[in-house]
Amino acid sequence: MSPPLSIITIVRNDRAGLERTRSSLDEQRLRAFEWILVDGASTDATRPLVETLLDQRAARGASEPDAGIYDAMNKGLRLARGDRVLFLNAGDRLIGPDALDRATMAMAASGDPDIAFFGSQMDFGGRILARPAKPPTYLWHGQPGLHQATFVRRTLHLRHPFTERYRVCGDYDALARMAAAGARMASFAETIGVNRFERGAMSSNKRLLIREAAAIQRAVLRLPRWKVAVSVGRRALHSALFTVLTSIAPRRSAR
């Protein structure tokens, strides 16, 4: 019998991050999920931990070279057997032992949408910013929820896997294609996950993110040029404000 949930974790050379993710899964009161672990052939202490977890059947998965994060995420998607999938990559974690309980109850009460967006906390090395889920209509501009707090029906996601055409917006592209295909989407007030951000990586990818998002809005969502231009302007302004906020946000615990 297939489990209701598949939690998919992608990792490479990040044992400490994997330990944090593992701990948050171990404390969940809801145990009706499987853990899929995909390691990109780590060359440090991560690999022995991954092999131990796989040998002990704490997770299913593989440790082998891949072509990048979206290739690895697609591998995890193909290995999954759950009704829904959640990508919780190394370093990301769930908030509290009732996170999966709260999410599954909220989805059931809302008629089990194909895609469910929940709120996140964004962790910039100890600086925490709240990121509530936006309404599904926000998809014209960006992702209503971060992928670390977004549950997707597995069969739908398999029909619309990640593409390696995009380096940073592959998850936005997949969501846009699912929405264009008629997926039922819903957003929820609950905050369930902590998403770890690397500030340097974000800073260097801002221009690429804006270009890729605009390409997806034109090719998949078929937005008119004026609306894409509005989105580009909003992203540029948001990136500038984001840089300021993350530099002055007070440090506090995510738990």
URDANOR-V495358 format. One record per backbone hydrogen bond with DSSP energy under -1.0 kcal/mol. NH is the residue of the N-H (numbers start at 1). CO is the residue of the C=O. E is the energy in kcal/mol with one decimal. If there is no record, write none. Layout:
BEGIN
nh=NH co=CO e=E
nh=NH co=CO e=E
END
This chain:
BEGIN
nh=6 co=84 e=-2.2
nh=7 co=34 e=-3.0
nh=8 co=86 e=-3.0
nh=9 co=36 e=-3.2
nh=11 co=38 e=-2.2
nh=18 co=14 e=-2.3
nh=19 co=15 e=-2.5
nh=20 co=16 e=-1.9
nh=21 co=17 e=-2.2
nh=22 co=18 e=-2.8
nh=23 co=19 e=-2.5
nh=24 co=20 e=-1.8
nh=25 co=21 e=-1.6
nh=26 co=22 e=-2.7
nh=27 co=23 e=-1.5
nh=28 co=25 e=-1.3
nh=29 co=97 e=-2.8
nh=33 co=31 e=-2.3
nh=34 co=5 e=-2.2
nh=36 co=7 e=-3.1
nh=37 co=60 e=-3.0
nh=38 co=9 e=-2.8
nh=39 co=62 e=-2.9
nh=40 co=11 e=-2.5
nh=41 co=39 e=-1.5
nh=47 co=44 e=-1.1
nh=49 co=45 e=-1.1
nh=50 co=46 e=-2.5
nh=51 co=47 e=-2.7
nh=52 co=48 e=-2.2
nh=53 co=49 e=-2.6
nh=54 co=50 e=-2.4
nh=55 co=51 e=-2.6
nh=56 co=52 e=-2.5
nh=58 co=53 e=-2.2
nh=59 co=53 e=-1.3
nh=60 co=35 e=-2.5
nh=62 co=37 e=-1.6
nh=64 co=39 e=-2.3
nh=72 co=68 e=-2.2
nh=73 co=69 e=-2.5
nh=74 co=70 e=-2.0
nh=75 co=71 e=-1.8
nh=76 co=72 e=-2.1
nh=77 co=73 e=-2.2
nh=78 co=74 e=-2.3
nh=79 co=75 e=-1.7
nh=80 co=76 e=-1.5
nh=83 co=3 e=-1.3
nh=84 co=4 e=-1.7
nh=85 co=152 e=-2.6
nh=86 co=6 e=-2.3
nh=88 co=8 e=-2.2
nh=90 co=10 e=-2.2
nh=91 co=17 e=-1.8
nh=92 co=89 e=-2.6
nh=93 co=194 e=-1.9
nh=95 co=192 e=-3.0
nh=99 co=96 e=-1.4
nh=102 co=98 e=-3.0
nh=103 co=99 e=-2.2
nh=104 co=100 e=-2.6
nh=105 co=101 e=-2.2
nh=106 co=102 e=-2.1
nh=107 co=103 e=-2.4
nh=108 co=104 e=-2.3
nh=109 co=105 e=-2.3
nh=111 co=108 e=-1.4
nh=112 co=107 e=-2.8
nh=114 co=184 e=-1.0
nh=115 co=184 e=-2.1
nh=116 co=151 e=-2.7
nh=117 co=186 e=-2.6
nh=118 co=149 e=-2.2
nh=119 co=190 e=-2.8
nh=120 co=131 e=-2.4
nh=121 co=193 e=-2.3
nh=122 co=129 e=-3.4
nh=123 co=195 e=-2.8
nh=124 co=127 e=-2.9
nh=129 co=122 e=-2.0
nh=131 co=120 e=-2.9
nh=134 co=144 e=-3.0
nh=138 co=135 e=-2.4
nh=139 co=136 e=-2.0
nh=140 co=137 e=-1.4
nh=141 co=138 e=-2.3
nh=142 co=138 e=-2.2
nh=149 co=146 e=-2.4
nh=150 co=147 e=-1.2
nh=151 co=116 e=-2.3
nh=152 co=85 e=-2.0
nh=153 co=114 e=-2.4
nh=154 co=83 e=-2.3
nh=157 co=153 e=-2.3
nh=158 co=154 e=-2.5
nh=159 co=155 e=-1.0
nh=173 co=169 e=-2.5
nh=174 co=170 e=-2.0
nh=175 co=171 e=-2.2
nh=176 co=172 e=-2.5
nh=177 co=173 e=-2.4
nh=178 co=174 e=-2.1
nh=179 co=175 e=-2.7
nh=180 co=176 e=-2.5
nh=181 co=177 e=-1.2
nh=182 co=179 e=-1.8
nh=183 co=178 e=-2.0
nh=186 co=115 e=-1.9
nh=188 co=117 e=-2.4
nh=192 co=119 e=-2.1
nh=193 co=119 e=-1.2
nh=194 co=93 e=-3.3
nh=195 co=121 e=-3.1
nh=197 co=123 e=-2.9
nh=202 co=198 e=-2.2
nh=203 co=199 e=-2.6
nh=204 co=200 e=-2.0
nh=205 co=201 e=-1.1
nh=209 co=205 e=-3.0
nh=210 co=206 e=-2.3
nh=211 co=207 e=-2.3
nh=212 co=208 e=-2.9
nh=213 co=209 e=-2.8
nh=214 co=210 e=-2.0
nh=215 co=211 e=-2.0
nh=216 co=212 e=-2.2
nh=217 co=213 e=-2.4
nh=218 co=214 e=-1.8
nh=219 co=215 e=-2.8
nh=220 co=216 e=-2.6
nh=221 co=216 e=-1.6
nh=223 co=217 e=-2.7
nh=228 co=224 e=-1.9
nh=229 co=225 e=-2.4
nh=230 co=226 e=-1.8
nh=231 co=227 e=-2.1
nh=232 co=228 e=-2.6
nh=233 co=229 e=-2.3
nh=234 co=230 e=-2.4
nh=235 co=231 e=-2.6
nh=236 co=232 e=-2.3
nh=237 co=233 e=-2.3
nh=238 co=234 e=-2.9
nh=239 co=235 e=-2.6
nh=240 co=236 e=-1.7
nh=241 co=237 e=-2.5
nh=242 co=238 e=-2.8
nh=243 co=239 e=-1.9
nh=244 co=240 e=-1.6
nh=245 co=241 e=-3.0
nh=246 co=242 e=-2.5
nh=248 co=244 e=-1.1
nh=249 co=245 e=-2.0
nh=252 co=126 e=-1.8
END
